[in-house]
């Protein structure tokens, strides 16, 4: 294969797995607390990747991007199942342990996670990385994170439909199955983004997540047209407690 052929912009890049994690409410945390939370997140991710058999992938910083409140991590597509199972549960376990071991003055560390699968160029540009970031920012996983917090869970995960079909529905998981996920419409309105996706919160039933799922925008209500016909005329006086009204007009109705 020639170098020119390999660099053809019409060639489809190979698929990669994308793992995106954000700290919930990071912008509301006091600046002095931010380094502690970031350090705790990095420790939890290192542990969960290591126990998932992905320690080499986590150690490779050439395939990672620090987003300030989290990470975008690229992993070979062949290993995407390990990001989902046991990766999500192991991240939850590490964050749960951190929560109960932290000092009371340290804010709770809660995360949103997305896992996506798609083609990505060698310079890490393309729709796949944009979609992975929008999934983690979508209304659906934000609602799931709120439910998770109520029930003392610390990870709300969202899988793209591609990952769900190739990993969960294809039975490449060990502990998780279809019954552990809720199908949602992942939407980021300001980006005009809407995709079918699947949310999961470790240790919670998908039935609990249904209550936190955003309601669809209500259909616009069209006012009823005015009744047809001319002016209504009622003869005689209309009595009141004080007096009688000789003539009164309300809209098209004339009381005389």
C-alpha positions in Angstrom: 0.0 0.0 0.0 1.4 3.4 -1.0 1.8 6.2 1.5 -0.6 8.3 -0.6 -3.3 5.6 -0.4 -2.8 5.2 3.4 -3.3 9.0 3.9 -6.4 9.3 1.7 -8.8 11.4 3.7 -11.7 9.3 2.4 -10.4 6.2 4.2 -12.3 5.3 7.3 -10.1 5.4 10.4 -10.1 2.3 12.6 -12.5 2.0 15.5 -11.4 2.9 19.0 -13.1 2.7 22.4 -13.6 6.1 24.1 -14.0 6.5 27.8 -15.0 9.9 29.2 -15.4 10.8 32.8 -16.5 14.1 34.5 -16.7 15.0 38.1 -20.3 16.0 39.0 -20.6 19.6 40.1 -16.9 20.3 39.8 -17.5 24.0 38.9 -19.3 24.5 42.2 -16.5 23.1 44.3 -14.2 25.6 46.2 -10.9 26.0 44.3 -8.9 24.8 47.3 -10.8 21.5 47.1 -10.3 20.8 43.4 -6.8 19.3 43.5 -7.9 16.8 46.2 -10.9 15.6 44.2 -8.8 15.4 41.0 -6.2 13.4 42.8 -8.9 11.1 44.3 -10.4 10.6 40.8 -7.1 9.7 39.2 -6.4 7.2 42.0 -9.8 5.6 41.5 -9.4 5.4 37.8 -5.9 3.9 38.0 -7.3 1.3 40.4 -10.3 0.5 38.3 -8.3 0.2 35.0 -5.7 -1.9 36.7 -8.2 -4.4 38.2 -10.0 -4.5 34.8 -6.8 -5.6 33.1 -6.2 -2.2 31.5 -3.2 -0.9 33.5 -1.0 -0.5 30.4 -3.8 1.5 28.7 -4.2 3.8 31.7 -0.5 4.4 32.0 -0.2 5.5 28.3 -0.7 9.2 28.5 -0.4 9.6 24.7 -4.0 8.3 24.5 -5.4 10.5 27.2 -6.6 14.1 27.4 -7.1 15.9 30.7 -10.3 17.9 30.5 -9.8 19.7 33.9 -12.8 18.1 35.6 -12.0 14.6 34.2 -10.5 12.6 31.4 -11.0 11.5 27.8 -9.3 8.1 27.5 -8.8 6.1 24.2 -8.5 2.3 24.4 -8.2 -0.3 21.6 -11.6 -1.2 20.4 -11.0 -4.9 21.1 -10.9 -4.1 24.8 -14.1 -2.0 25.1 -15.9 -4.8 27.0 -13.5 -4.4 29.9 -14.3 -0.7 30.2 -17.9 -1.6 30.7 -17.6 -4.8 32.8 -16.0 -4.9 35.3 -14.7 -1.3 34.7 -17.8 0.7 35.7 -18.4 -1.4 38.9 -14.8 -1.2 39.9 -14.8 2.6 39.5 -18.0 2.8 41.7 -16.3 0.6 44.3 -13.2 2.8 44.5 -15.3 6.0 44.7 -17.6 4.4 47.4 -14.6 3.6 49.5 -13.2 7.1 49.0 -16.5 8.5 50.2 -16.5 6.8 53.5 -12.8 7.3 54.1 -12.6 11.0 53.3 -12.7 13.7 55.9 -16.1 15.3 56.4 -14.7 18.6 55.0 -13.9 17.1 51.7 -16.8 17.2 49.1 -18.3 13.9 47.8 -16.7 12.7 44.6 -19.4 11.7 42.1 -18.9 11.0 38.4 -20.6 10.7 35.1 -19.0 8.3 32.6 -19.6 7.6 28.9 -18.3 4.7 26.8 -18.5 5.0 23.0 -17.0 3.1 20.0 -16.3 4.7 16.7 -13.7 5.6 14.0 -11.1 8.1 15.1 -8.2 9.6 13.2 -4.6 9.4 14.3 -4.7 12.9 15.6 -7.8 12.1 17.7 -10.2 14.2 15.8 -13.6 13.2 14.5 -17.2 12.7 15.4 -16.5 9.8 17.7 -14.8 11.9 20.3 -17.4 14.6 20.0 -20.2 12.1 20.5 -18.5 10.6 23.5 -18.2 14.0 25.2 -21.8 14.9 24.4 -23.0 11.6 25.8 -21.4 12.4 29.1 -22.9 15.8 29.1 -26.4 14.7 28.1 -29.7 15.2 30.0 -30.1 11.5 30.4 -26.9 10.8 32.3 -27.2 14.0 34.3 -30.6 12.8 35.5 -29.2 9.4 36.3 -26.4 11.0 38.4 -29.0 12.9 40.4 -30.8 9.6 41.2 -27.5 8.0 42.0 -26.7 10.7 44.5 -30.0 10.1 46.3 -29.2 6.4 46.7 -25.5 6.9 47.7 -24.1 5.7 44.4 -21.2 7.6 42.9 -21.1 6.6 39.2 -23.7 7.2 36.5 -22.7 5.6 33.2 -24.0 6.0 29.7 -23.2 3.7 26.8 -23.7 4.6 23.2 -26.0 2.3 21.3 -22.9 0.9 19.5 -21.3 -0.2 22.7 -24.5 -1.6 24.1 -25.1 -3.7 21.1 -21.5 -5.0 20.7 -20.9 -5.6 24.4 -24.0 -6.0 26.4 -26.5 -7.3 23.9 -23.8 -9.5 22.4 -23.1 -11.0 25.9 -19.5 -10.0 26.1 -20.1 -8.9 29.7 -19.4 -11.0 32.8 -21.7 -9.6 35.5 -24.0 -7.2 33.6 -26.8 -7.9 31.3 -29.6 -6.1 29.4 -31.7 -5.9 32.6 -29.1 -3.6 34.2 -29.6 -0.8 31.6 -32.3 1.7 30.7 -32.7 2.8 27.2 -32.8 6.6 26.9 -32.7 9.4 24.4 -29.4 11.2 25.2 -29.9 14.9 24.4 -27.7 18.0 24.5 -30.1 20.7 23.3 -27.6 23.5 22.7 -25.6 21.1 20.5 -28.6 19.8 18.7 -27.5 16.3 19.7 -29.8 13.4 20.3 -28.9 9.7 20.3 -30.3 6.4 21.6 -28.2 5.4 24.5 -28.3 3.2 27.6 -27.8 4.3 31.2 -26.6 2.3 34.2 -25.9 3.1 37.8 -24.1 0.3 39.8 -26.2 -1.2 42.6 -29.4 0.5 41.3 -32.3 -1.0 39.4 -33.1 0.7 36.0 -36.6 1.1 37.4 -35.3 3.7 39.8 -33.7 5.6 37.0 -37.0 6.0 35.1 -38.2 8.5 37.6 -35.2 10.7 37.0 -35.3 10.5 33.2 -36.1 13.9 31.6 -39.6 14.3 30.4 -40.0 15.0 26.6 -40.9 18.6 25.7 -44.7 18.9 25.8 -46.5 19.3 22.5 -47.6 22.9 21.8 -51.2 23.6 22.6 -53.2 25.2 19.8 -55.9 27.6 21.1 -59.4 26.8 19.9 -60.7 29.1 17.1 -63.4 31.6 18.0 -66.9 30.4 17.4 -68.4 31.1 14.1 -71.3 33.4 13.6 -72.3 37.0 14.1 -73.0 39.1 17.2 -75.3 37.5 19.8 -78.1 39.9 21.1 -80.0 39.3 24.3 -83.1 41.5 24.7 -84.1 43.0 28.0 -82.3 44.1 31.1 -79.7 42.1 32.9 -80.3 42.3 36.6 -77.6 42.9 39.2 -77.6 43.1 42.9 -77.6 46.9 42.7 -79.1 48.0 39.5 -79.8 46.9 36.0 -77.5 47.3 33.0 -78.9 48.8 30.0 -76.3 47.7 27.4 -73.1 45.8 27.9 -70.7 44.4 25.2 -68.2 41.6 25.9 -66.2 40.6 22.8 -68.8 39.8 20.1 -71.6 39.4 22.6 -73.9 42.3 23.1 -76.2 42.5 26.1 -79.0 45.1 25.6 
